[in-house]
Amino acid sequence: MAEEKADLPSLGEDDGGVLNLTEVEPSPVEETPLEFKEGYFPSPASRSTSSTLGFGNHGPAYYLHRIQKYSSYAFTVFASFHIANTSIIPLITRSVPESNRYLLLTRPYYQSALTEPLVVALPLLAHVSSGIALRFYRRRQTLKRYGAETHRDRKTIPWPSLSGTSALGYALIPMAGFHFWTTRIFPIYMHGDNSMISLSYISHGFVSHPFVSFAGFTAMVGVGTWHFVWGWAKWLGLSPSQVSEVESKRHLIRKRRWYIINAVSALLTGLWLAGGLGIVGRDGKTGGWIGREFDELYNSMPLIGRWR
């Protein structure tokens, strides 16, 4: 018996544990959120119901994430038209009056009573609200996971980390809202419509209120462009954080993606500002009765009327 025992392999720590198995680090929670782990092994009844109805066994986070993703597709159509009208066409024509002709031709396609809610308002509302709802849902899942029952327990558990893309999106909300209010809502409130609002109206504002116009426009374009480009990189699976852990040279690939995404963002921002500030912003004031109407609008705006 002694000889047989001597032939048995040692099961100490040096050999990697029981049966020579190697202990490995667990996967971080952030890589696979809890809501996406649910349903890996659904019950037979759940599986048959899902296949019958055509829906997968997914939680609320799955659908909120897709609402956030697909709503950005429709808004991208509007953003493409808007960049073309406010930057690319002015750069090509080198003339604000000439660019206004193209603006008036294309504006009915995305500012009509039918297309504006479908292409602009509803997608934007769905994108923002689904992102906020997703954040609150993950917060609730985290509290449930750690068993937080009291207010004191909840205070000790941090909120889900906020990505840079999401932070840019939240910063863009008041900027885009202010731009929409000055170019759409306020002119309609004052004059009943906004048919007279054009690139000349924007040029007039740059001269009348240069600090607010130049600082606000530059900030909105920069934040918006970086949010769009990084968001699309995520949807396409090209962000640095989406590089597979098993891929060779992953650190180099992540760094390369980071530089490429920021380079594209800077290029698009420069293109937008070149047309917006370089052409539209330098066109000067509009004269005559239209210029007086523009002055009345800008001077009547709260806060803006005090800044020169």
C-alpha positions as CSV (number, residue, x, y, z in Angstrom):
1,M,0.0,0.0,0.0
2,A,2.9,2.3,0.8
3,E,4.3,1.9,-2.7
4,E,0.9,2.5,-4.3
5,K,0.5,5.8,-2.4
6,A,4.0,6.9,-3.4
7,D,2.9,6.6,-7.1
8,L,0.0,9.0,-6.7
9,P,0.5,12.5,-8.0
10,S,0.9,15.3,-5.4
11,L,-2.1,17.6,-5.1
12,G,-0.4,20.6,-3.6
13,E,-0.5,24.2,-4.6
14,D,2.5,23.9,-6.8
15,D,0.7,21.6,-9.2
16,G,-2.2,24.0,-9.7
17,G,-4.8,22.6,-7.3
18,V,-7.1,19.5,-7.4
19,L,-6.7,17.3,-10.5
20,N,-4.1,19.8,-11.8
21,L,-6.7,22.5,-12.6
22,T,-5.5,26.1,-12.9
23,E,-7.3,28.8,-11.0
24,V,-8.1,31.8,-13.2
25,E,-9.5,35.2,-12.5
26,P,-13.2,35.7,-12.9
27,S,-14.6,37.9,-15.7
28,P,-15.3,41.5,-14.6
29,V,-18.9,42.3,-14.0
30,E,-18.7,45.2,-16.4
31,E,-17.9,43.0,-19.4
32,T,-21.2,41.2,-19.2
33,P,-23.9,43.1,-17.3
34,L,-26.3,41.1,-15.2
35,E,-29.3,41.8,-17.4
36,F,-27.5,40.1,-20.4
37,K,-26.6,37.1,-18.4
38,E,-30.2,36.3,-17.6
39,G,-31.8,33.8,-19.9
40,Y,-28.7,31.9,-21.0
41,F,-30.5,28.7,-20.0
42,P,-34.2,29.5,-20.3
43,S,-36.8,27.0,-19.2
44,P,-38.5,24.8,-21.8
45,A,-41.7,26.7,-21.5
46,S,-40.0,30.1,-21.9
47,R,-38.0,28.8,-24.9
48,S,-41.1,27.5,-26.6
49,T,-43.0,30.8,-25.9
50,S,-40.1,32.9,-27.3
51,S,-39.9,30.9,-30.4
52,T,-43.6,31.0,-31.0
53,L,-44.0,34.7,-30.5
54,G,-40.7,35.5,-32.3
55,F,-39.1,37.3,-29.3
56,G,-35.9,36.4,-27.5
57,N,-35.7,35.9,-23.8
58,H,-34.3,39.3,-23.1
59,G,-34.7,41.8,-20.2
60,P,-35.6,45.5,-20.4
61,A,-31.9,46.6,-20.8
62,Y,-31.8,44.7,-24.1
63,Y,-34.7,46.6,-25.6
64,L,-33.7,50.0,-24.1
65,H,-30.2,49.6,-25.7
66,R,-31.7,48.9,-29.1
67,I,-34.1,51.8,-28.9
68,Q,-31.1,54.0,-28.1
69,K,-29.2,52.6,-31.0
70,Y,-31.8,52.6,-33.7
71,S,-33.2,56.0,-32.8
72,S,-29.8,57.5,-33.6
73,Y,-30.1,56.2,-37.1
74,A,-33.0,58.5,-38.0
75,F,-31.4,61.5,-36.2
76,T,-28.2,60.9,-38.2
77,V,-30.2,61.5,-41.4
78,F,-31.2,65.0,-40.1
79,A,-27.7,65.7,-38.9
80,S,-26.3,64.9,-42.3
81,F,-28.7,67.4,-44.0
82,H,-28.0,70.0,-41.4
83,I,-24.2,69.8,-41.7
84,A,-24.5,70.0,-45.5
85,N,-26.8,73.1,-45.3
86,T,-24.9,75.0,-42.6
87,S,-21.3,74.1,-43.5
88,I,-20.5,72.1,-46.7
89,I,-22.7,74.1,-49.1
90,P,-21.5,77.5,-47.7
91,L,-17.9,76.3,-48.1
92,I,-18.6,75.3,-51.7
93,T,-20.5,78.5,-52.7
94,R,-18.6,80.9,-50.5
95,S,-21.8,82.9,-50.2
96,V,-24.5,82.9,-47.6
97,P,-27.3,84.3,-49.9
98,E,-26.5,81.5,-52.4
99,S,-26.5,78.9,-49.6
100,N,-29.9,80.1,-48.4
101,R,-31.4,78.9,-51.7
102,Y,-30.3,75.4,-51.0
103,L,-31.4,75.6,-47.4
104,L,-34.9,76.7,-48.5
105,L,-35.0,73.9,-51.1
106,T,-34.1,71.1,-48.6
107,R,-35.7,72.4,-45.4
108,P,-39.2,71.3,-46.2
109,Y,-38.0,67.7,-46.4
110,Y,-37.0,67.6,-42.7
111,Q,-39.0,70.5,-41.2
112,S,-42.5,69.6,-42.5
113,A,-45.3,68.7,-40.1
114,L,-44.8,65.0,-40.9
115,T,-41.0,64.6,-41.3
116,E,-39.8,66.8,-38.4
117,P,-41.5,64.7,-35.7
118,L,-40.4,61.4,-37.4
119,V,-36.9,62.3,-38.2
120,V,-36.0,64.8,-35.5
121,A,-38.3,65.0,-32.4
122,L,-39.3,61.4,-31.8
123,P,-35.9,59.8,-32.5
124,L,-34.2,62.4,-30.3
125,L,-36.7,61.9,-27.5
126,A,-36.4,58.1,-27.8
127,H,-32.6,58.3,-27.8
128,V,-32.3,60.5,-24.7
129,S,-35.1,58.9,-22.7
130,S,-33.9,55.3,-23.4
131,G,-30.4,56.2,-22.3
132,I,-31.6,57.7,-19.0
133,A,-34.0,54.8,-18.4
134,L,-31.1,52.3,-19.1
135,R,-28.9,54.1,-16.5
136,F,-31.7,53.9,-13.9
137,Y,-32.4,50.3,-14.7
138,R,-28.7,49.3,-14.3
139,R,-28.7,51.2,-11.0
140,R,-31.6,49.2,-9.7
141,Q,-30.0,46.0,-10.8
142,T,-26.8,46.9,-9.0
143,L,-28.8,47.7,-5.8
144,K,-30.6,44.4,-6.1
145,R,-27.4,42.5,-6.7
146,Y,-25.8,43.8,-3.5
147,G,-29.0,43.6,-1.5
148,A,-29.3,47.3,-0.6
149,E,-32.4,47.7,1.4
150,T,-32.0,51.0,3.3
151,H,-31.2,54.5,2.1
152,R,-27.8,54.3,3.9
153,D,-27.0,51.1,2.0
154,R,-27.9,52.7,-1.3
155,K,-25.7,55.7,-0.6
156,T,-22.7,53.4,-0.2
157,I,-23.1,51.8,-3.6
158,P,-21.9,53.9,-6.5
159,W,-23.9,54.5,-9.7
160,P,-22.8,52.8,-12.9
161,S,-19.8,54.4,-14.4
162,L,-20.6,57.1,-17.0
163,S,-18.7,56.7,-20.3
164,G,-17.2,59.6,-22.1
165,T,-19.7,59.3,-25.0
166,S,-22.6,59.4,-22.6
167,A,-21.2,62.4,-20.8
168,L,-20.9,64.3,-24.1
169,G,-24.5,63.3,-24.9
170,Y,-25.8,64.7,-21.6
171,A,-23.7,67.9,-22.1
172,L,-25.2,68.3,-25.6
173,I,-28.8,68.2,-24.5
174,P,-28.9,71.9,-23.1
175,M,-26.8,73.1,-26.0
176,A,-29.0,71.6,-28.7
177,G,-32.1,72.6,-26.8
178,F,-31.0,76.2,-26.7
179,H,-30.1,76.2,-30.4
180,F,-33.6,74.7,-31.2
181,W,-35.3,77.2,-29.0
182,T,-33.5,80.2,-30.7
183,T,-34.0,79.1,-34.3
184,R,-37.4,77.3,-34.1
185,I,-39.5,77.8,-31.0
186,F,-38.9,81.5,-30.3
187,P,-39.4,82.8,-33.9
188,I,-42.7,80.9,-34.0
189,Y,-43.7,82.4,-30.7
190,M,-42.8,85.9,-31.8
191,H,-44.0,85.9,-35.4
192,G,-46.2,82.9,-35.8
193,D,-43.7,81.1,-38.1
194,N,-40.0,80.8,-38.8
195,S,-40.0,81.1,-42.6
196,M,-37.7,84.0,-42.4
197,I,-35.1,82.1,-40.4
198,S,-32.1,81.3,-42.6
199,L,-28.3,81.4,-42.5
200,S,-28.6,85.2,-42.7
201,Y,-30.3,85.1,-39.3
202,I,-27.4,83.1,-37.9
203,S,-24.9,85.5,-39.5
204,H,-26.8,88.4,-38.0
205,G,-26.5,86.9,-34.5
206,F,-22.8,86.4,-34.8
207,V,-22.4,90.1,-35.4
208,S,-25.0,91.3,-32.8
209,H,-23.9,88.9,-30.1
210,P,-20.4,87.6,-30.9
211,F,-19.5,86.2,-27.6
212,V,-22.5,84.0,-27.1
213,S,-22.6,83.0,-30.8
214,F,-19.0,82.1,-31.3
215,A,-18.5,80.4,-27.9
216,G,-21.9,78.6,-28.0
217,F,-21.6,77.4,-31.6
218,T,-18.0,76.1,-31.2
219,A,-18.9,74.2,-28.0
220,M,-22.1,72.7,-29.5
221,V,-20.3,71.6,-32.7
222,G,-17.4,70.1,-30.8
223,V,-19.4,68.3,-28.2
224,G,-21.9,67.1,-30.8
225,T,-19.4,65.8,-33.3
226,W,-17.4,63.9,-30.7
227,H,-20.6,62.4,-29.4
228,F,-21.8,61.3,-32.9
229,V,-18.4,59.8,-34.0
230,W,-17.8,57.9,-30.8
231,G,-21.4,56.7,-30.7
232,W,-21.2,55.4,-34.2
233,A,-17.9,53.8,-33.5
234,K,-19.6,51.9,-30.7
235,W,-22.6,50.9,-32.9
236,L,-20.2,49.6,-35.5
237,G,-18.1,47.7,-32.9
238,L,-15.0,49.8,-33.6
239,S,-14.5,51.5,-30.2
240,P,-11.3,50.7,-28.3
241,S,-13.2,49.0,-25.5
242,Q,-14.7,46.5,-28.0
243,V,-11.4,45.0,-28.9
244,S,-11.5,41.3,-28.0
245,E,-9.4,40.3,-25.0
246,V,-8.1,37.2,-26.9
247,E,-7.0,39.2,-29.9
248,S,-3.3,39.5,-30.4
249,K,-1.8,43.1,-30.1
250,R,-5.0,44.3,-28.5
251,H,-3.3,47.2,-26.7
252,L,-1.9,48.4,-30.1
253,I,-5.3,48.0,-31.7
254,R,-7.0,49.9,-28.9
255,K,-4.6,52.8,-29.2
256,R,-4.9,52.9,-33.0
257,R,-8.7,53.0,-32.7
258,W,-8.6,55.8,-30.1
259,Y,-6.4,57.9,-32.4
260,I,-8.5,57.2,-35.5
261,I,-11.8,58.1,-33.8
262,N,-10.5,61.3,-32.4
263,A,-8.9,62.2,-35.7
264,V,-12.2,61.7,-37.5
265,S,-14.0,63.8,-34.8
266,A,-11.5,66.6,-35.2
267,L,-11.7,66.5,-39.0
268,L,-15.5,66.7,-39.0
269,T,-15.5,69.4,-36.3
270,G,-13.0,71.5,-38.3
271,L,-15.1,71.0,-41.5
272,W,-18.3,72.1,-39.7
273,L,-16.6,75.1,-38.0
274,A,-15.0,76.2,-41.3
275,G,-18.3,76.6,-43.0
276,G,-20.2,77.8,-39.9
277,L,-17.7,80.3,-38.5
278,G,-15.6,80.9,-41.5
279,I,-18.4,81.7,-44.0
280,V,-21.7,82.1,-42.2
281,G,-20.2,83.7,-39.1
282,R,-18.3,86.3,-41.1
283,D,-21.1,87.3,-43.5
284,G,-22.2,90.3,-41.4
285,K,-25.5,91.9,-40.5
286,T,-28.6,91.8,-42.7
287,G,-30.0,95.3,-43.6
288,G,-33.5,96.6,-44.2
289,W,-36.6,95.5,-42.5
290,I,-35.5,91.9,-42.3
291,G,-32.4,93.0,-40.3
292,R,-34.7,95.0,-37.9
293,E,-36.8,91.9,-37.5
294,F,-33.7,89.9,-36.6
295,D,-32.7,92.6,-34.1
296,E,-36.1,92.4,-32.5
297,L,-35.9,88.7,-32.1
298,Y,-32.4,88.6,-30.6
299,N,-33.0,91.6,-28.3
300,S,-36.2,90.0,-27.0
301,M,-34.5,86.7,-26.0
302,P,-34.0,86.3,-22.3
303,L,-30.3,86.4,-21.3
304,I,-29.1,86.8,-25.0
305,G,-30.4,90.3,-25.3
306,R,-28.1,91.4,-22.5
307,W,-24.9,90.0,-24.0
308,R,-23.1,91.8,-26.7
